[in-house]
Amino acid sequence: MNKRDFIKDIIVDFHNSTIRGVKSRIVEIPVNSNKIITLVGSRRSGKTYLMLDTILSLYSQINSKENILYFNFEDERLNLEKGETELILQSYLELYPDLDLSKCYFFFDEIQNVPDWEKFIRRIYDKVTRNIYVTGSNSSFLSSDIATALRGRTIKTEVFPLSFKEYLNFLDLNLLSHGSKNRASLKNYFMDYLLKGGYPETINMSEDIRDKTLQEYYYVLLYKDLIERYNISNTQILKYFLKRLVSNLSSVCSINKIYNEIKSSGYNVPKNLLYDIFDWSESVFFSFKLSKFSSSIIKQNNTEKKVYIIDNGLVNTLSFSFFNDYGKLLENAVYLHLRRMYVGNLYFYKNQSECDFVVFSKDKVTGIIQVCFDLSDDKTYQREVKGLLDACKFFDLNEGTIVSMDEERELKIGNVSINIVPAYKFFLK
């Protein structure tokens, strides 16, 4: 059987299949935007299922399945060489010669497996249809690569592991109605979510299988996305650095300190390599940097950076011992929630005191958020409130939020209203 016949089989097989087991996500994928929609994010975060969910939504809006072309380039029947991508369109038209391709929707999964994929996509966009959706693995499909390759034709959508609301949906739980019983259940499930994380595949796994699965995610990211892509020869230094990122969760990460630790162990490593690894680990959605706010752009680029990790379950799996600093885990989860909700630009505030998150939208401060797992200790309470008040004063905002595990109340201190909200409520907003 020649490649054209294989391609036809793949197309027809999809049209004859029923999409099952797809849970809806909160992430909204633009439809009919006249832009190429690119889904980027960590491995196994659910990009393919989000694409399939979008196809399911389109089924109710268009005349027939034939108007949708879905192609997974990891299909073992394919081995397209350079210049053979045109076989896809040719085969599609041979199957359905009466189709108006400009009204069709093209979904290309794991497209990085196609040689010169960017030229193929640009050609379709310019000459065939503008309804194009693509995903790819991090190592060959980083968001910075997409911006360069598709030259302004694309809308990037970041896909993260599940939010808490999605986590409940994946467990088929409906606990959003009022009542003390539901509140207690929500708190318990949130604690599970806080510790286990939100990678979709791991939700219903036993602890042992989940840990092994998350370790496998890490090893693929380590070798495929970092070592192979960036040609890193000193794997020991890379592994040590990533472990230090995890141990610095929700805290300022000092490259100088890590450099001195490595140097004192007898390794001669250029400091610039560590800065590069810091950037690379963010580019593959393993870790994220949060800058200290500064009114000077130059100073802001050189300020302290706090570090967050893509998933709490991954944090616990990679820690030498169980990561039991619930405050750090909660802060990490809040950071991911804010990123997931596209709230705008994020910073932390630090002067005489510190506030965890300052949210900017269109150059205007729209939120000031402090995170504290347990406010029962008076010194802790005073420190967290002072940090929030100082940030509100600095940014001239008269309200702020403290996310805690259990506490719920409202305060008025001077002209600042403080809303202390339990974590499960904050995450379900």
C-alpha positions as CSV (number, residue, x, y, z in Angstrom):
1,M,0.0,0.0,0.0
2,N,1.4,3.4,-1.0
3,K,1.5,6.5,1.3
4,R,-1.5,8.1,-0.3
5,D,-3.6,5.0,0.6
6,F,-2.3,5.1,4.1
7,I,-3.3,8.7,4.4
8,K,-6.8,8.0,3.1
9,D,-7.1,5.2,5.7
10,I,-6.1,7.6,8.5
11,I,-8.6,10.2,7.4
12,V,-11.5,7.7,6.9
13,D,-10.7,5.9,10.2
14,F,-11.1,9.2,12.1
15,H,-14.4,10.1,10.3
16,N,-15.7,6.6,11.2
17,S,-14.6,6.7,14.8
18,T,-16.5,8.0,17.8
19,I,-14.6,10.4,20.1
20,R,-14.9,9.0,23.6
21,G,-13.5,9.7,27.1
22,V,-12.9,13.4,26.4
23,K,-13.6,15.7,29.4
24,S,-14.3,19.3,28.7
25,R,-11.7,21.8,29.9
26,I,-12.1,25.4,31.0
27,V,-9.6,26.5,28.4
28,E,-11.4,28.1,25.5
29,I,-10.1,27.5,22.0
30,P,-10.9,30.3,19.5
31,V,-13.0,29.2,16.5
32,N,-13.2,31.1,13.2
33,S,-10.5,33.5,14.3
34,N,-8.7,33.7,11.0
35,K,-5.6,32.8,12.9
36,I,-3.6,29.5,13.3
37,I,-4.4,28.2,16.8
38,T,-1.3,26.7,18.4
39,L,-1.6,24.7,21.6
40,V,1.6,24.8,23.7
41,G,2.3,23.5,27.1
42,S,4.0,20.8,29.1
43,R,4.0,17.2,27.9
44,R,0.9,15.2,28.9
45,S,-1.0,18.4,29.9
46,G,-3.9,17.5,27.7
47,K,-3.3,19.3,24.4
48,T,-4.6,16.5,22.2
49,Y,-7.7,16.0,24.2
50,L,-8.4,19.7,24.1
51,M,-8.1,19.5,20.3
52,L,-10.6,16.6,20.3
53,D,-13.0,18.5,22.5
54,T,-12.9,21.4,20.1
55,I,-13.7,18.9,17.3
56,L,-16.7,17.6,19.3
57,S,-18.0,21.2,19.6
58,L,-17.7,21.7,15.9
59,Y,-19.6,18.6,15.1
60,S,-22.8,20.4,16.3
61,Q,-22.1,23.5,14.2
62,I,-21.1,22.1,10.8
63,N,-22.8,19.9,8.3
64,S,-20.7,16.8,8.4
65,K,-17.6,15.1,9.9
66,E,-16.0,15.3,6.4
67,N,-15.4,19.0,6.9
68,I,-12.9,18.2,9.6
69,L,-9.5,16.9,8.9
70,Y,-7.7,15.5,11.9
71,F,-4.2,14.2,11.5
72,N,-1.9,12.8,14.2
73,F,1.6,12.7,12.8
74,E,2.7,10.2,15.4
75,D,0.6,7.5,13.6
76,E,3.0,4.6,13.0
77,R,1.6,4.1,9.5
78,L,3.2,7.4,8.4
79,N,6.7,8.3,7.5
80,L,6.4,11.5,5.5
81,E,9.5,12.8,4.0
82,K,10.3,16.3,3.0
83,G,7.9,17.5,0.3
84,E,5.3,14.8,0.9
85,T,2.9,16.8,3.0
86,E,1.0,17.8,-0.2
87,L,-0.2,14.1,-0.2
88,I,-2.4,14.9,2.7
89,L,-4.4,17.6,0.8
90,Q,-4.4,15.5,-2.4
91,S,-5.8,12.4,-0.6
92,Y,-8.4,14.5,1.3
93,L,-9.7,15.9,-1.9
94,E,-9.7,12.6,-3.7
95,L,-11.9,11.2,-0.8
96,Y,-14.2,14.2,-0.8
97,P,-13.9,16.0,-4.2
98,D,-16.9,18.3,-3.6
99,L,-15.6,19.9,-0.4
100,D,-15.0,23.6,-0.2
101,L,-11.7,23.5,1.6
102,S,-11.9,27.1,2.7
103,K,-14.8,26.1,5.0
104,C,-13.0,23.0,6.4
105,Y,-11.2,22.8,9.7
106,F,-7.7,21.3,9.8
107,F,-6.4,19.8,13.1
108,F,-2.7,18.7,13.0
109,D,-1.5,16.9,16.1
110,E,2.3,16.5,16.9
111,I,3.1,18.3,13.7
112,Q,6.8,18.7,14.7
113,N,7.3,15.2,13.2
114,V,6.8,16.7,9.7
115,P,9.9,18.1,7.9
116,D,9.4,21.8,7.2
117,W,6.1,21.7,9.0
118,E,6.0,25.5,9.2
119,K,6.1,26.0,5.5
120,F,3.3,23.4,5.1
121,I,1.1,25.2,7.6
122,R,1.8,28.7,6.1
123,R,0.9,27.4,2.7
124,I,-2.4,26.0,3.9
125,Y,-3.1,29.2,5.7
126,D,-2.4,31.4,2.7
127,K,-4.0,29.3,0.0
128,V,-6.5,26.8,1.4
129,T,-8.1,27.6,4.8
130,R,-7.6,29.7,7.8
131,N,-9.2,27.3,10.2
132,I,-6.1,25.6,11.4
133,Y,-5.2,24.1,14.8
134,V,-1.8,22.6,15.7
135,T,-0.1,21.0,18.6
136,G,3.4,19.7,19.1
137,S,5.8,18.4,21.7
138,N,8.0,20.9,23.5
139,S,11.3,19.9,22.2
140,S,10.5,20.8,18.6
141,F,7.6,23.1,19.1
142,L,8.4,25.7,21.7
143,S,6.2,28.8,21.8
144,S,9.2,31.0,20.7
145,D,9.7,28.8,17.7
146,I,6.1,29.1,16.7
147,A,6.2,32.9,16.8
148,T,9.2,32.9,14.5
149,A,7.9,30.2,12.2
150,L,4.4,31.4,11.7
151,R,5.2,35.1,11.6
152,G,2.2,36.7,13.2
153,R,-0.4,34.3,11.8
154,T,-0.9,32.5,15.1
155,I,-2.8,32.8,18.4
156,K,-1.0,30.9,21.1
157,T,-3.0,29.0,23.8
158,E,-1.1,27.7,26.8
159,V,-2.3,24.4,28.2
160,F,-1.6,23.6,31.8
161,P,-2.4,20.5,33.9
162,L,-5.9,20.6,35.3
163,S,-7.3,23.4,37.4
164,F,-9.1,22.5,40.6
165,K,-12.5,22.9,38.9
166,E,-11.4,20.6,36.0
167,Y,-9.9,18.2,38.6
168,L,-13.4,17.8,40.2
169,N,-14.9,17.4,36.7
170,F,-12.5,14.6,35.8
171,L,-13.5,12.9,39.1
172,D,-17.2,13.3,38.0
173,L,-17.9,15.3,41.2
174,N,-20.5,17.9,41.5
175,L,-19.8,19.6,44.8
176,L,-20.4,23.3,43.8
177,S,-23.8,23.6,45.5
178,H,-23.9,25.1,49.0
179,G,-24.0,23.1,52.2
180,S,-21.6,22.2,55.0
181,K,-21.2,18.6,53.8
182,N,-20.1,19.8,50.3
183,R,-17.8,22.4,51.9
184,A,-16.0,19.7,53.9
185,S,-15.7,17.5,50.8
186,L,-14.4,20.4,48.7
187,K,-11.7,21.1,51.3
188,N,-10.7,17.4,51.3
189,Y,-10.5,17.2,47.6
190,F,-8.6,20.4,47.4
191,M,-6.0,19.0,49.7
192,D,-5.7,15.9,47.5
193,Y,-5.3,18.2,44.5
194,L,-2.7,20.3,46.3
195,L,-0.5,17.3,46.9
196,K,-1.2,15.1,43.8
197,G,-1.3,17.8,41.1
198,G,-3.4,17.9,38.0
199,Y,-1.9,15.9,35.2
200,P,-5.0,14.4,33.6
201,E,-3.7,10.9,33.1
202,T,-2.7,10.6,36.8
203,I,-6.0,11.6,38.5
204,N,-7.3,8.2,39.2
205,M,-4.0,6.4,39.6
206,S,-2.8,4.7,42.8
207,E,0.0,6.6,44.5
208,D,2.7,4.1,43.4
209,I,1.6,4.2,39.7
210,R,1.2,8.0,39.8
211,D,4.7,8.5,41.1
212,K,6.2,6.2,38.4
213,T,4.2,8.0,35.7
214,L,5.3,11.4,36.8
215,Q,8.9,10.3,37.0
216,E,8.5,9.1,33.4
217,Y,7.2,12.5,32.4
218,Y,10.2,14.1,34.0
219,Y,12.7,11.8,32.3
220,V,11.2,12.5,28.9
221,L,11.3,16.2,29.5
222,L,14.9,15.9,30.8
223,Y,16.2,13.9,27.9
224,K,14.0,14.9,25.0
225,D,13.2,18.5,25.7
226,L,16.4,19.6,27.4
227,I,19.4,17.4,26.8
228,E,18.7,16.6,23.1
229,R,17.3,20.0,22.1
230,Y,20.0,22.1,23.8
231,N,22.8,19.6,23.4
232,I,23.6,19.6,27.1
233,S,26.6,17.3,27.7
234,N,26.9,17.8,31.5
235,T,23.8,15.9,32.6
236,Q,24.9,15.8,36.2
237,I,24.8,19.6,36.5
238,L,21.5,19.7,34.7
239,K,19.9,17.2,37.1
240,Y,21.3,19.0,40.1
241,F,20.1,22.4,38.9
242,L,16.5,21.1,38.3
243,K,16.5,19.5,41.7
244,R,17.5,22.9,43.2
245,L,14.7,24.5,41.3
246,V,12.2,22.1,42.9
247,S,13.7,22.7,46.4
248,N,13.4,26.5,45.9
249,L,9.7,26.2,45.1
250,S,7.9,29.5,45.6
251,S,11.1,31.1,46.8
252,V,13.8,33.3,45.3
253,C,16.3,31.3,43.3
254,S,19.9,32.5,43.5
255,I,22.0,31.4,40.6
256,N,25.1,32.6,42.4
257,K,24.3,30.4,45.4
258,I,23.8,27.3,43.2
259,Y,26.9,28.2,41.2
260,N,29.0,28.3,44.4
261,E,27.5,25.0,45.6
262,I,28.5,23.3,42.3
263,K,31.9,24.9,42.4
264,S,32.6,23.8,46.0
265,S,31.8,20.2,44.9
266,G,34.7,20.4,42.5
267,Y,32.9,21.1,39.2
268,N,34.0,23.8,36.9
269,V,30.8,25.1,35.3
270,P,30.4,28.5,33.5
271,K,27.8,30.6,35.4
272,N,26.2,31.5,32.1
273,L,25.3,27.9,31.6
274,L,23.2,27.9,34.7
275,Y,21.4,31.0,33.6
276,D,20.8,29.3,30.2
277,I,19.4,26.2,32.0
278,F,17.1,28.4,34.0
279,D,15.7,29.9,30.8
280,W,15.6,26.5,29.0
281,S,13.6,24.9,31.9
282,E,11.0,27.6,31.5
283,S,10.9,27.3,27.8
284,V,9.8,23.6,28.1
285,F,7.2,24.4,30.8
286,F,9.0,22.7,33.7
287,S,9.6,25.8,35.8
288,F,8.6,29.5,35.7
289,K,10.2,32.7,36.9
290,L,8.4,35.5,38.7
291,S,10.2,38.9,38.8
292,K,10.2,41.3,41.6
293,F,8.3,44.4,40.6
294,S,10.4,47.4,39.6
295,S,9.2,50.6,37.8
296,S,12.4,50.4,35.8
297,I,12.3,47.8,33.0
298,I,16.1,47.4,33.0
299,K,16.1,46.8,36.8
300,Q,13.1,44.5,36.5
301,N,15.0,42.3,34.1
302,N,17.8,42.0,36.6
303,T,15.8,41.7,39.8
304,E,15.4,38.6,42.0
305,K,13.4,35.8,40.5
306,K,11.1,33.4,42.4
307,V,10.6,30.0,40.9
308,Y,7.5,27.9,40.4
309,I,7.1,24.4,39.0
310,I,4.5,23.2,36.5
311,D,2.7,20.7,38.8
312,N,2.6,20.0,42.6
313,G,2.4,16.2,42.0
314,L,5.7,16.5,40.0
315,V,7.2,18.5,42.9
316,N,6.4,15.7,45.4
317,T,7.6,13.0,43.0
318,L,11.0,14.8,42.5
319,S,11.6,15.8,46.1
320,F,14.1,13.7,48.0
321,S,11.5,13.4,50.7
322,F,7.9,14.3,50.8
323,F,7.5,18.0,50.2
324,N,5.5,18.9,53.3
325,D,5.7,22.7,53.1
326,Y,2.0,23.2,52.4
327,G,2.5,27.0,52.2
328,K,4.9,26.6,49.3
329,L,2.7,24.1,47.6
330,L,-0.3,26.4,48.0
331,E,1.6,29.4,46.6
332,N,2.8,27.3,43.7
333,A,-0.8,26.3,43.0
334,V,-2.0,29.9,43.1
335,Y,0.7,31.0,40.7
336,L,-0.3,28.2,38.2
337,H,-4.0,29.2,38.7
338,L,-3.3,32.8,37.8
339,R,-1.3,31.8,34.8
340,R,-4.0,29.4,33.7
341,M,-6.7,32.1,33.9
342,Y,-4.7,34.5,31.7
343,V,-5.0,37.3,34.3
344,G,-2.2,39.5,32.9
345,N,1.4,40.2,33.9
346,L,2.5,38.9,37.3
347,Y,5.1,40.1,39.7
348,F,5.9,39.9,43.4
349,Y,6.4,42.9,45.6
350,K,9.3,43.2,48.0
351,N,10.5,46.2,50.0
352,Q,10.5,46.1,53.8
353,S,7.9,43.4,53.5
354,E,6.8,41.1,50.8
355,C,3.6,40.3,48.9
356,D,3.3,37.2,46.7
357,F,1.4,38.4,43.7
358,V,0.7,41.7,42.0
359,V,-1.5,41.3,38.9
360,F,-1.2,43.8,36.1
361,S,-3.7,44.1,33.2
362,K,-3.0,46.6,30.5
363,D,-0.4,48.4,32.7
364,K,-2.9,48.7,35.5
365,V,-2.8,46.9,38.9
366,T,-6.0,44.8,39.1
367,G,-5.2,42.5,42.0
368,I,-2.9,42.1,45.0
369,I,-2.8,38.6,46.4
370,Q,-1.0,37.1,49.5
371,V,-0.9,33.4,50.1
372,C,-0.6,31.8,53.6
373,F,-1.7,28.3,54.3
374,D,-2.2,28.8,58.0
375,L,-2.9,32.2,59.6
376,S,-3.5,30.9,63.2
377,D,0.0,32.1,64.4
378,D,-0.2,35.8,65.3
379,K,3.3,36.6,64.0
380,T,2.5,34.9,60.7
381,Y,-0.8,36.8,60.5
382,Q,0.8,40.1,61.2
383,R,3.6,39.5,58.6
384,E,1.2,38.5,55.9
385,V,-1.3,41.4,56.5
386,K,1.6,43.9,56.6
387,G,3.0,42.6,53.3
388,L,-0.5,43.0,51.7
389,L,-1.1,46.5,53.2
390,D,2.4,47.7,52.1
391,A,1.8,46.5,48.5
392,C,-1.7,48.1,48.4
393,K,-0.2,51.4,49.6
394,F,2.6,51.2,47.1
395,F,0.3,50.5,44.1
396,D,-2.5,52.8,45.4
397,L,-5.1,50.0,45.6
398,N,-7.7,49.8,48.4
399,E,-8.4,46.1,48.4
400,G,-6.4,42.9,48.5
401,T,-6.9,39.1,49.0
402,I,-5.3,36.6,51.3
403,V,-5.6,33.0,50.2
404,S,-5.5,30.6,53.1
405,M,-6.4,26.9,53.5
406,D,-9.5,27.3,55.8
407,E,-10.0,30.8,57.0
408,E,-12.7,33.1,55.6
409,R,-13.5,36.6,56.7
410,E,-13.3,40.2,55.7
411,L,-11.2,43.0,57.3
412,K,-11.0,46.7,57.0
413,I,-7.7,48.2,58.0
414,G,-7.5,51.9,57.3
415,N,-8.8,52.4,53.8
416,V,-7.9,48.8,52.6
417,S,-10.4,46.0,52.5
418,I,-8.9,42.6,52.9
419,N,-10.7,39.5,51.8
420,I,-9.4,36.3,53.4
421,V,-10.7,33.4,51.3
422,P,-10.3,29.7,51.7
423,A,-8.2,28.2,48.9
424,Y,-11.0,25.9,47.4
425,K,-13.2,29.0,46.9
426,F,-10.4,31.0,45.4
427,F,-9.7,28.2,42.9
428,L,-13.4,27.8,41.9
429,K,-13.9,31.5,41.2
